[in-house]
Amino acid sequence: MKPHFNLVDEPWIPCLLPDHRAKEFGLREVLARAHEVKEIFHSLPLVVTALHRLLLAILHRNSGPETPDDWKVLWHRGWDVGKLERYFTKWRDRFYLFHPERPFYQVAKMPDAVVHPVQKLAEEASWGNNPTLFDHHYRDRIVPFHPAQAAQYLVACHGFALAGLAGPKHGNFSDAPLARGYTVMVLGKTLFETLALNLQPVSWSGSDDQAAWERESPVRPDKRGAYPRGLADYLTWQSRRIHLISPDDAKVTHCQILPNLRLPEGFYYDPFKCYRKDKQGKMYLPLRIEPERSLWRDSHTLFEKASGDRATLRPEVFQWVAELRMGGALPENRDFHFSLTGLATERGTAKVLLWCQERLPLPLAYLDDKDLLDKLKDAIAVAEKTHETLRWGLRWVASLVLSPESGGQSRRPDRGEVDRLLKSWAPGRLYWPRLGAPFRRLLVELPDDQEDSGDGVIIFGNRKMPEWVRTVYQAAFATFREVAAGLERSVRSLKAVARVEGPFRARLHRELIKGGES
């Protein structure tokens, strides 16, 4: 069978151009024209993240800088397109999506593997334990994928697939590299800038580091797990053996998926993740996405340099950008952003709750100015404490609403019942989104809100912090009123709100405006 759909030339990487037109490119063209592309764009952020990592793996094999000076040359001149052309020529046969022996990111057809509809590759489709917030129509009928679409989801599956059962003959699936914890990526104004900003030297890449398609034969799985040989190996890590089934090379209808490579327990070398020690202090774990927790609340942790006990490790990509800034390779007046992307999963299971992506400004001063970062911590702490005060007020309302009456007197309700009612109101889902846009403004404006104390010490936030405190106050009170408005219009509910609203507002004023609880 003649190989078909070569990813070097065929358009399959979805991009957004500066004039907001959408267009797909092959690997050769997207890298050659990266200056002309605004960004990779797809409805599923998991695909976007996975495609960036694929492109970074190719660049690491051709243009990876060894020093900040090397990077500065690359930033101004661009990568060597001729070298990339020679690379794609050398490995062209390994980029065929439907190669009979070495299909891209796949294995040949597996005679003992179950055949699934191709939608099995898509994390947002409803499969197995995925809850109803995902699309369910794939259960009812097969919807073929165009080869470009199949290639996108193939790459994303290798990045984000979750551990689970594969059947008695095949053992268990392991987590793909991005299945737990969120991934950080620095963003520029063009695809070239984004890729260049995330292209960093990595100390643990050995001389035998290779991308998956460069190996003469696939790596044999080790049940105990194995360390990648370097960053290119890790960025193209394949925790699954996958085979796409195409009846006519024009569409993909089915696929096979079996377990493959496993990362060792405690692996914490992803340069795009933030790690924190577990409660026992023995192992680093990636920061996770929590469904009710806005990702910007981790900003101070992401920016902070490793402490003396190294309890937290910020993403290496931020360390790299800080080095570039200190070395004068990055312009001070440039605006950068960063994205946070990942899956929220039920702890201890492979149940996907949601996928999430946030984009935040990245003022470079936060990466190496401790006083500025401490002020940002204070701002987030104010919001966290106020959230607890909001929960205190609404818990009081819930206890009054649930207080049963006996003989004309109210009895204390069951605590579990109160917790369940408060959870059903989900005040955090109303409160935190109210602070998202104001926090982004604070993040940008705080570095410029500085005054000299007179003895050479710079003080941040004299103007912006009071504004932030007032915003937090308003968000908490608005959330309280919104929850109250949604209660049933019973006498008991109205009395409960009326009794709590005054003390709640007074406590907010005391803690935020006066700055204490006295």
KEMAR-459069 format. One record per residue (C-alpha): z, x, y; residue in three letters. Coordinates in steps of 0.02 Angstrom, whole numbers, padded with zeros to 5 digits, always signed. Each point is the difference from the previous one (the first is absolute). Layout:
# KEMAR-459069
ZXYALA
...
***
This chain:
# KEMAR-459069
+00000+00000+00000MET
-00047+00068+00171LYS
+00150+00025+00116PRO
+00009-00123+00144HIS
+00087-00025+00168PHE
+00044+00174+00061ASN
+00144-00008+00124LEU
-00064+00152+00096VAL
-00151-00098+00063ASP
+00028-00186-00030GLU
+00088-00093+00141PRO
+00173-00054-00060TRP
+00134+00063+00122ILE
+00030-00143+00125PRO
+00012+00063+00179CYS
+00020-00068+00175LEU
-00109+00077+00135LEU
+00053+00022+00183PRO
-00099-00156+00049ASP
+00100-00098-00132HIS
-00147-00017-00120ARG
+00042+00017-00184ALA
-00104+00117-00107LYS
+00015+00083-00170GLU
-00037+00184-00031PHE
-00012+00115-00149GLY
+00113+00152-00015LEU
-00125+00121+00074ARG
-00040-00106+00152GLU
+00177-00057+00039VAL
+00060+00180+00013LEU
-00155+00062+00092ALA
+00017-00142+00127ARG
+00190-00009+00007ALA
-00004+00029+00190HIS
-00106-00158+00018GLU
+00115-00111-00106VAL
+00152-00083+00076LYS
+00093-00029-00163GLU
-00011-00052-00181ILE
+00025-00187-00002PHE
+00037-00119-00144HIS
+00093-00164-00015SER
+00120+00083-00122LEU
+00093+00149+00078PRO
+00030+00073-00174LEU
-00187+00033-00013VAL
-00002+00083+00171VAL
+00143+00118-00046THR
-00076+00044-00168ALA
-00171+00039+00077LEU
+00079+00114+00129HIS
+00086+00097-00139ARG
-00164+00017-00094LEU
-00086+00071+00155LEU
+00146+00117+00033LEU
-00013+00066-00178ALA
-00184+00043+00030ILE
+00041+00084+00166LEU
+00142+00100-00078HIS
-00125+00071-00124ARG
-00116+00052+00141ASN
+00085+00008+00171SER
+00187+00003-00031GLY
+00080+00106+00137PRO
+00125+00137-00047GLU
+00076+00024+00173THR
+00016-00098+00164PRO
-00131+00119+00074ASP
-00122-00048-00140ASP
+00035-00181+00037TRP
-00029+00022+00187LYS
-00174+00070-00035VAL
-00037-00147-00116LEU
+00063-00125+00131TRP
-00122+00066+00130HIS
-00150+00042-00110ARG
+00012-00127-00140GLY
-00016+00038-00184TRP
-00145+00093-00075ASP
-00124-00137-00046VAL
-00111+00126-00089GLY
+00144+00051-00113LYS
+00035-00181-00039LEU
-00183-00027-00041GLU
+00004+00144-00125ARG
+00161-00071-00075TYR
-00076-00172-00026PHE
-00155+00077-00076THR
+00106+00099-00123LYS
+00105-00148-00056TRP
-00127-00139+00024ARG
-00002-00052-00182ASP
+00189-00032+00005ARG
-00019-00131+00138PHE
-00104-00126-00098TYR
+00098-00162-00018LEU
-00094-00044-00160PHE
-00024+00170-00082HIS
-00004-00021-00191PRO
+00119+00147-00033GLU
+00093+00043+00161ARG
+00000-00154+00112PRO
+00088+00030+00166PHE
+00191-00021-00009TYR
-00022-00073-00175GLN
-00019+00038-00183VAL
-00136-00052-00121ALA
+00017-00170-00082LYS
+00158-00011-00107MET
-00029-00088-00168PRO
+00183-00048-00024ASP
+00037-00065+00176ALA
+00011-00181+00056VAL
-00138-00059+00116VAL
+00063-00081+00162HIS
-00090-00087+00143PRO
-00036+00131+00133VAL
+00123-00086+00119GLN
+00137+00083-00101LYS
-00029+00149+00116LEU
+00044-00098+00157ALA
+00184+00004+00049GLU
-00016-00154+00110GLU
-00067-00105-00146ALA
+00124-00101-00102SER
+00034+00087-00165TRP
+00152+00007-00111GLY
+00157-00008+00107ASN
-00083-00007+00171ASN
+00072-00146+00098PRO
-00097-00145+00074THR
-00026+00083+00169LEU
-00149+00088-00080PHE
-00171-00074-00037ASP
-00004-00102-00162HIS
-00183-00045-00021HIS
-00035+00153-00109TYR
+00095-00081-00143ARG
-00124-00141-00009ASP
-00168+00088+00007ARG
-00078+00172+00000ILE
-00062+00055+00171VAL
-00111+00154-00022PRO
+00024+00148+00117PHE
-00143+00090+00084HIS
+00006+00184-00052PRO
+00060+00048+00175ALA
+00143-00124-00012GLN
+00042+00058-00176ALA
+00006+00181+00059ALA
+00119-00046+00143GLN
+00122-00088-00116TYR
-00017+00134-00132LEU
+00062+00133+00122VAL
+00140-00115+00063ALA
+00058-00040-00177CYS
+00022+00185-00039HIS
+00110+00012+00155GLY
+00106-00158-00007PHE
+00008-00066-00180ALA
+00175-00041-00062LEU
+00088+00046-00162ALA
+00002-00128-00140GLY
-00039-00035-00182LEU
-00168+00048-00072ALA
+00024-00068-00176GLY
+00082+00067-00159PRO
-00141+00122-00039LYS
-00014+00078+00172HIS
+00176+00019+00068GLY
+00045-00037+00180ASN
-00088+00021+00165PHE
+00084+00114+00127SER
+00003-00025+00187ASP
-00148+00066+00096ALA
+00045+00124+00139PRO
+00009-00132+00138LEU
+00077-00143-00099ALA
+00175+00025+00072ARG
+00042+00046+00177GLY
-00115-00010+00149TYR
-00132+00124+00055THR
-00010+00073+00176VAL
-00163+00051+00080MET
-00030+00069+00176VAL
-00142-00090+00089LEU
-00122+00067+00130GLY
-00136-00083+00103LYS
-00135+00034-00131THR
-00008+00022-00187LEU
-00027+00186+00029PHE
+00162+00013+00099GLU
+00097-00101-00128THR
-00058+00107-00146LEU
+00025+00162+00097ALA
+00177-00047+00055LEU
+00048-00032-00181ASN
-00086+00156-00066LEU
+00143+00123-00022GLN
+00036+00157-00101PRO
+00112-00033-00150VAL
+00108+00137-00073SER
+00003-00069-00177TRP
-00190-00003-00025SER
-00041+00134-00130GLY
-00159+00096-00035SER
-00037-00119-00144ASP
+00006-00154+00112ASP
-00150-00113-00029GLN
-00055-00176+00040ALA
-00012-00115-00150ALA
-00191+00004-00008TRP
-00004+00191+00001GLU
+00084+00020-00169ARG
-00109+00035-00148GLU
+00106-00114-00107SER
+00132-00129+00047PRO
+00183+00052-00004VAL
+00093-00060-00155ARG
+00144-00117+00040PRO
+00179+00064-00024ASP
+00131-00134-00033LYS
+00131+00106+00089ARG
-00107+00012+00155GLY
-00090+00147+00078ALA
-00004+00076+00173TYR
-00167+00001+00092PRO
-00079+00172+00020ARG
-00016-00024+00187GLY
-00040-00125+00136LEU
-00181-00034-00051ALA
+00061-00036-00177ASP
+00136-00114+00067TYR
-00112-00093+00123LEU
-00120-00041-00143THR
+00138-00031-00129TRP
-00049-00128-00132GLN
+00144-00092-00078SER
-00123-00114-00090ARG
-00149+00020-00114ARG
-00122-00126+00071ILE
-00174-00051-00052HIS
-00108-00118+00103LEU
-00117-00115-00097ILE
-00165-00042+00084SER
-00129-00102-00097PRO
-00145+00045+00115ASP
+00060+00140+00118ASP
-00011-00126+00142ALA
+00171-00078-00021LYS
+00166+00037-00087VAL
+00074-00142-00101THR
+00137+00078-00109HIS
+00106+00155-00021CYS
+00114+00088-00124GLN
+00165+00079+00052ILE
+00117+00109-00103LEU
+00143+00120+00045PRO
-00041+00177+00051ASN
+00091+00132+00104LEU
+00183-00013+00045ARG
+00090+00087+00143LEU
+00168+00077-00045PRO
+00157-00092+00050GLU
+00061+00054+00171GLY
-00170+00061+00064PHE
+00017+00009+00190TYR
-00145+00106+00060TYR
-00111-00132+00078ASP
-00032+00065+00178PRO
-00025-00178+00063PHE
+00166-00074-00057LYS
+00177+00003+00068CYS
+00135+00038-00129TYR
+00187-00031-00003ARG
+00128+00057-00128LYS
+00068-00132-00118ASP
+00181-00055+00007LYS
+00051+00136-00122GLN
-00087+00132+00106GLY
-00097+00064-00151LYS
-00178-00063+00027MET
-00117-00035+00145TYR
-00073-00175+00003LEU
-00137-00062+00118PRO
+00048-00123+00136LEU
-00051-00173-00060ARG
-00071-00155+00080ILE
+00126-00143+00006GLU
-00077-00173+00027PRO
+00116-00047+00144GLU
+00010+00173+00078ARG
-00126+00049+00134SER
-00063+00175-00032LEU
+00025+00054+00181TRP
+00188-00003-00033ARG
-00025+00164-00097ASP
-00084+00087+00147SER
+00146+00115+00039HIS
+00013+00052-00183THR
-00187+00036-00009LEU
+00004+00108+00157PHE
+00160+00095-00036GLU
-00004+00179-00061LYS
+00091+00038-00163ALA
+00188+00008+00028SER
+00111+00141-00062GLY
+00035-00089-00165ASP
-00183-00055-00012ARG
+00054-00177-00039ALA
-00164-00062+00073THR
-00171+00082-00002LEU
-00121-00063+00131ARG
-00185-00006-00049PRO
-00076+00174-00003GLU
-00146-00065+00102VAL
+00121-00027+00146PHE
+00067+00176-00022GLN
-00179+00064+00005TRP
-00044-00099+00157VAL
+00160+00066+00083ALA
-00056+00179-00039GLU
-00171-00034+00073LEU
+00080-00070+00158ARG
+00118+00147+00020MET
-00146+00120-00025GLY
-00102-00085+00136GLY
-00135-00063-00119ALA
+00026-00182+00051LEU
-00020-00065+00177PRO
+00164-00067+00072GLU
-00084-00143+00092ASN
-00084-00072-00154ARG
+00059-00163-00078ASP
+00017+00002-00189PHE
+00058-00134-00119HIS
+00058-00005-00180PHE
-00011-00129-00138SER
+00124-00048-00135LEU
-00076-00080-00155THR
+00069-00051-00169GLY
+00057-00131-00123LEU
+00164-00093-00002ALA
+00055-00022-00180THR
+00147-00083-00084GLU
+00122+00139-00044ARG
-00009+00053-00181GLY
-00158-00100-00036THR
-00188+00005+00026ALA
+00005-00162+00098LYS
-00097+00016+00164VAL
+00081-00096+00143LEU
-00122+00048+00137LEU
-00103+00141+00073TRP
+00034+00058+00175CYS
-00076+00105+00137GLN
+00068+00040+00173GLU
-00078+00106+00136ARG
+00114+00082+00127LEU
-00024+00118+00148PRO
+00039+00184-00032LEU
+00060+00085+00160PRO
+00005+00180-00060LEU
+00162+00040+00095ALA
+00102-00095-00132TYR
-00044+00129-00132LEU
+00100+00142+00078ASP
+00111-00071+00141ASP
+00170-00042-00076LYS
+00070-00082+00158ASP
-00150-00116+00012LEU
+00011-00043-00184LEU
+00187-00035+00016ASP
-00038-00126+00137LYS
-00128-00084-00113LEU
+00134-00008-00136LYS
+00116-00085+00124ASP
-00132-00130+00038ALA
-00027-00041-00184ILE
+00189-00002-00029ALA
+00020-00130+00138VAL
-00128-00111-00086ALA
+00081+00025-00172GLU
+00175-00042+00066LYS
-00065-00154+00090THR
-00083-00059-00159HIS
+00170+00007-00085GLU
+00075-00102+00143THR
-00140-00127-00021LEU
+00040-00014-00185ARG
+00185-00020+00043TRP
-00038-00147+00114GLY
-00119-00085-00122LEU
+00119+00029-00146ARG
+00132-00093+00099TRP
-00124-00143+00030VAL
-00042-00003-00186ALA
+00183-00008-00050SER
+00030-00147+00118LEU
-00156-00091-00062VAL
+00056+00020-00180LEU
+00186-00037+00028SER
+00041-00151-00110PRO
+00123-00125+00068GLU
+00147-00067-00099SER
+00134-00113+00072GLY
-00069+00025+00176GLY
+00011+00190-00011GLN
-00133+00131-00032SER
+00015+00120-00146ARG
-00068+00177-00002ARG
-00172-00001-00086PRO
-00048+00112-00145ASP
-00051+00173+00064ARG
-00150+00010-00113GLY
-00062-00166+00066GLU
+00015+00063+00179VAL
-00095+00159-00046ASP
-00140-00100-00078ARG
-00017-00114+00151LEU
+00000+00147+00121LEU
-00132+00087-00107LYS
-00110-00156+00003SER
+00003+00004+00191TRP
-00061+00181-00006ALA
+00055+00044+00177PRO
-00067+00177-00019GLY
-00177-00064-00021ARG
+00014-00085+00169LEU
+00102+00133+00091TYR
-00088+00164-00043TRP
-00179-00054+00041PRO
+00061-00048+00174ARG
+00045+00183+00028LEU
-00159+00078-00071GLY
-00106+00003+00158ALA
+00146+00045+00117PRO
+00047+00144-00115PHE
-00177+00068+00005ARG
+00009-00001+00190ARG
+00169+00085-00004LEU
-00067+00132-00120LEU
-00138+00044+00123VAL
+00100-00013+00163GLU
+00165+00082-00051LEU
-00062+00182+00006PRO
-00049-00023+00184ASP
+00164-00086+00046ASP
+00098+00160+00032GLN
+00115+00067+00135GLU
+00082+00168+00031ASP
+00189-00018-00005SER
+00017+00140+00128GLY
+00052+00135-00122ASP
-00168+00018-00085GLY
+00033-00133-00133VAL
-00135-00133-00016ILE
+00063-00178-00024ILE
-00119-00127-00076PHE
-00003-00189+00016GLY
+00093-00040+00160ASN
-00130-00132+00043ARG
-00077-00049-00166LYS
+00158-00017-00105MET
+00075-00142+00107PRO
-00168-00090-00013GLU
+00004+00022-00189TRP
+00178-00066-00011VAL
-00048-00157+00096ARG
-00151-00024-00115THR
+00111+00015-00155VAL
+00122-00126+00074TYR
-00140-00124+00034GLN
-00075+00024-00175ALA
+00167-00034-00084ALA
+00040-00154+00101PHE
-00178-00069-00019ALA
+00014+00023-00189THR
+00167-00090-00004PHE
-00075-00147+00095ARG
-00155-00004-00110GLU
+00104-00007-00160VAL
+00110-00134+00078ALA
-00152-00103+00049ALA
-00060+00002-00180GLY
+00160-00076-00072LEU
+00006-00180-00052GLU
+00051-00113+00143ARG
+00168-00051-00075SER
+00163-00017+00093VAL
+00075+00143-00101ARG
-00144+00119+00043SER
+00005-00043+00185LEU
+00188+00025+00006LYS
-00015+00167-00091ALA
-00129+00067+00122VAL
+00098-00063+00150ALA
+00160+00082-00062ARG
-00079+00171-00037VAL
-00127+00020+00140GLU
+00126+00040+00137GLY
+00100+00131-00096PRO
-00161+00076-00068PHE
-00075+00018+00173ARG
+00164+00071+00068ALA
+00006+00130-00140ARG
-00180+00050+00033LEU
+00039+00021+00185HIS
+00158+00099-00037ARG
-00083+00118-00124GLU
-00166+00026+00089LEU
+00022-00027+00186ILE
+00178+00065+00015LYS
-00025+00126-00138GLY
+00150-00033-00108GLY
+00108-00126-00092GLU
+00154+00006+00110SER
***
